Amino acid sequence: MVTPKMASKAESPVSCTPPKPSPVGADEMRAVARKFADQPVQNPEPGVWAVLTAISKKARLRSEGMNILLSADEHILGRTVENPRFRISAVSVSGNHCKIYKDTVIGELQRDEPVPVYLKDSSTNGTYVNWNKFMKRSPPTKLNHGDIISFTTPPHHDASYAFVYREVNAVSCVGNGTTILKRKSGEMGSESKRLKGLGIGSSDGPVSLDDVRRLEKSNAELREQLEAHVVTIETLRTASKTAEEQHEKELKEFKESTSSSYLEQTKSLQLALEGKQKQLDTLSTLNTELQNSIKDLDERLSASKQSRADADEIIQSQKANICELEEQLSEERNLRIEERDKAAEDLKSALHKVQAEAQDEMKRQTEAYLKQQKEQKEFIIKLQFRNQKKTPVCSWKH
């Protein structure tokens, strides 16, 4: 890789100390970007649709190379990205600094047009596009062929990492952010003098006069092609205008020939439409009445449902009362049964007690009676015994 210092040494081999390069201005940076934009991309890899070419000193000194190839629908550039080709090793550059992507949705909707490409910043220090600074809160900006992209600082700054955005198969002359289709040879000569000795602008070193001449020749060829395209466009416009006039004439004749039949059909359709409108009005009236009837039925149904709900509540309350009464009756019945059983047991025990007392009394009376009988027998025996003693005395006296 040839640096500006090496180029200055090659031009003056006799001098021991090369002159210090002067700072690059914004106009010179634009001229360099214009020069690269005018040149087609040499031998791009398959699938590459754009290239970021380094145009500042620090960008050209990247170990990853001076060209960043864009081949996917989305690329993220920054200090810590995984792919080293999209890495910019600077402290001021964020890890994921910005994103360059294709808007594939618009590309699908507008297939005849090129797919638009946008840049969205996501960094702390911002990204410059043509000296316009964009921050992470800024909306995406559309990229055009020849735009200058610089990281963290303006493109002409000494510490800038500046690249020119070049689309594959697109060659144009870009100046001050607008596309220039024609350029004078005098301007090319002055620009070639201004570019010579800058030390930036191509991978081989300073811009030479042969490069300027080849660029002038390429511009002349492009100008001839453009003039031929303009003539073709004018011819196509004339043919299109003639065909449009013929089409309008034929359309007018066709309208005149078909207007009468269409008028009759329109009248008949209008009459039929009026009849259908009357039928529709009648159906609308019937529909309104039917809706009113349905509304009345809904109100009645709602009232019936409410009455039924009230009746259900009453029935439930009555059922609850009946259940309570049944429980009370069951408790009362059980209590009566228990009282009856208790009374029967008490009566039975009283009968047993009375029977026992009666038996005791009968036993006592029997014993007393037997005792009395015994006493009477003993008394009778005593009396008989006394009588027997008295009887012999009396007989003896007789």
Disulfide bonds with the S-S distance in Angstrom:
none
